[in-house]
Amino acid sequence: MSILTGLSYRVIFQLYSKDGARAVDVMEFEGGEIYLNEQERREDGAYENRHSGNLVGPFATSEAAEAFIVGTTWFNDGPT
């Protein structure tokens, strides 16, 4: 069970790859923890969670989370 289970959060902002095939929610949980929810677009146009829905993080700030994800091959070039 995740330590985040049951905690409230808000999506601070969303990021999309240039081709729109990948999306990331930057999420802030109670207590200020920042995590990423990575998603990939399916053939039907809907987005599906990557990593079986597990979040990536924590990050110290939303800026650090953004810098991390936009620097990844996955976000820029597609699945690896």
C-alpha positions as CSV (number, residue, x, y, z in Angstrom):
1,M,0.0,0.0,0.0
2,S,1.3,3.5,-0.9
3,I,2.0,6.1,1.8
4,L,-0.1,8.4,-0.4
5,T,-3.3,6.2,-0.2
6,G,-6.1,8.2,1.2
7,L,-4.4,11.6,1.0
8,S,-5.9,14.6,-0.7
9,Y,-4.0,16.1,-3.6
10,R,-4.4,18.7,-6.3
11,V,-3.1,18.8,-9.8
12,I,-0.9,21.8,-10.0
13,F,-0.5,21.7,-13.8
14,Q,-0.3,19.2,-16.7
15,L,2.4,18.8,-19.3
16,Y,2.0,17.3,-22.7
17,S,4.7,16.1,-25.1
18,K,5.1,17.9,-28.4
19,D,3.2,15.2,-30.2
20,G,0.5,14.9,-27.5
21,A,1.2,11.2,-27.1
22,R,2.4,11.6,-23.5
23,A,0.9,13.5,-20.6
24,V,2.0,14.2,-17.1
25,D,0.0,15.5,-14.1
26,V,2.1,17.3,-11.5
27,M,0.4,16.6,-8.3
28,E,0.8,18.1,-4.8
29,F,-0.3,16.0,-1.9
30,E,-1.2,16.9,1.7
31,G,2.0,17.9,3.4
32,G,3.5,19.3,0.2
33,E,4.8,16.2,-1.4
34,I,5.1,16.5,-5.2
35,Y,4.6,13.5,-7.5
36,L,4.2,12.9,-11.2
37,N,1.4,10.8,-12.8
38,E,2.8,9.7,-16.2
39,Q,0.3,8.8,-19.0
40,E,0.4,7.6,-22.6
41,R,-2.2,8.1,-25.2
42,R,-3.9,4.9,-26.4
43,E,-5.1,4.3,-30.0
44,D,-8.6,5.4,-28.9
45,G,-7.3,8.8,-27.8
46,A,-7.7,8.2,-24.1
47,Y,-4.7,8.4,-21.8
48,E,-3.6,5.4,-19.8
49,N,-1.4,5.5,-16.6
50,R,2.1,4.4,-17.0
51,H,3.8,2.3,-14.3
52,S,0.5,0.5,-13.5
53,G,-0.7,3.8,-12.0
54,N,2.3,4.2,-9.6
55,L,3.4,7.8,-9.2
56,V,7.0,9.1,-9.7
57,G,8.6,11.1,-6.9
58,P,8.7,12.7,-4.5
59,F,10.2,15.9,-5.7
60,A,11.1,18.9,-3.6
61,T,9.2,21.4,-5.8
62,S,6.9,21.4,-8.8
63,E,9.8,23.0,-10.7
64,A,12.1,20.1,-9.9
65,A,9.4,17.7,-11.1
66,E,8.9,19.5,-14.3
67,A,12.7,19.7,-15.0
68,F,13.0,16.0,-14.4
69,I,10.2,14.9,-16.7
70,V,11.0,17.3,-19.6
71,G,14.6,15.9,-19.5
72,T,13.6,12.3,-20.0
73,T,13.8,10.4,-23.3
74,W,10.3,9.0,-22.6
75,F,8.7,12.4,-22.5
76,N,10.5,13.8,-25.5
77,D,10.9,10.8,-27.8
78,G,8.3,8.2,-26.7
79,P,8.3,4.8,-25.0
80,T,11.7,3.3,-24.2
